[in-house]
């Protein structure tokens, strides 16, 4: 293939991927968006496949995550490169599968792709699970079975089968893509709730002042069951400031039974040891706390919590993951396994991070709701404040950026999803298999290199023998006198 053709197809594939994510959310092309890139990599040498992967990932992450500049300034370039490096590594590995003539290449290539995505999103020290094929698609009937990484697996497998020669493989790829499409189209877009409704008030405001949230929680009409304030709504640790607890309990006596708000817990003020915390208040004081398990990298976001527990309140159990906790699978899954029947999520998205960031962030709570089969109520500083049903549908939300309060109803759910029981292991098992495939590829490369060295040594010995033979002939008496 000509280099222009390779570059053009790689660019077109990357742009299709970008369009699959917010603010565009054209998820239809996402089923096939990666296939052109897969085809180009398949026909390339390992070195060129690495370069094309770096190019594809660079375009996807730079254009999708332009808001990195608002947070990290020029440091965003290094982060874009780091994310693109995962795509480049996959391209190199996939090309090696063809170079060494592995069997079941589409399956092995899919395992490598999903393994790298799972490592990047859940295990890497800079874990960042955004912009993956599984989250490009809406939550669907497959999500509560094996989660977003399972959906990613099917999208990638169908794409790799479609580019392999042979009618059987192409038809298999098409069948998988159609199956995923049907799972999306057949997902209920409206849930018939059961049980007693829980009336909630979700406060959205960028003005991170305690008095502002008190005022905003006092002016909405009527009385609710639960009020939720965003992450960092409390600037001080209420456990060390009784006045905060007094004002909140006074509010609850008039407006609600429970209030959930984000704030700091100072473990040791002298050493600046603190945790980002979701506080749950009743009329009697603090009922429960949850420490954020996934602080945002490169930011002053507190010490990471190590537990993800739920707590009992009136007729059910509640989970309160904080913001970035919902971008990952573990916290919500562990809270659900611990009995959580309903989730309230304090979140912070700053206005300067852009509407694109807000929309992309809001997608993850939808997938966590579908994986766990639970209602979610998310209160964000400037959006996306939203109520999500157990299938991942957004029931109601507030416009971005505006200060307002969303009043709605959520419900306790009891059904257990396959994902929470054992489907969550899918990503972990695939990552383990990907590691084995990687080791096998490296072993073959090592053997090839050893064979190359052996052949080189043989040539050198043969050449030296010929030189010695030639020298012995040149020094013989006959040749000297001749």
Secondary structure, DSSP 8 states (H G I E B T S, - for coil): --HHHHHHHHHHHHHHHHHHSTTT---GGGGTTTHHHHHHHHTS-HHHHHHHHHHHHHHHHHHHTTTHHHHHTTHHHHHHHHHHHHHHHHHHHHHHHHHTT-SSHHHHHHHHHHHHHHIIIIISTT----S-HHHHS---TTHHHHHHHHHHHHHHHHHHHHHSSSHHHHHHHHHHHHHHHHHHHTS-SS----S--EEEEEEE-S---HHHHHHHHHHSSS--SEEE--TT--SS-GGG-HHHHHHHHHHHHHH-SEEEEEEEEEEEGGGTEEEEEEEEEETTEEEEEEE-SS--TTS--B--------EEETTEEEE---GGGGGSSHHHHHHHHTT--EEEEEE---GGGHHHHHHHHHHHHHHHHHHHT-EEEEEESSS--EEE-TTS-EEEE--SS--EEEEEEE-------HIIIIITHHHHHHHHHHHHHHHHHHHHHHHHHHHHHHHHHHHHHHHHHHHHHHHHHHTSHHHHH-
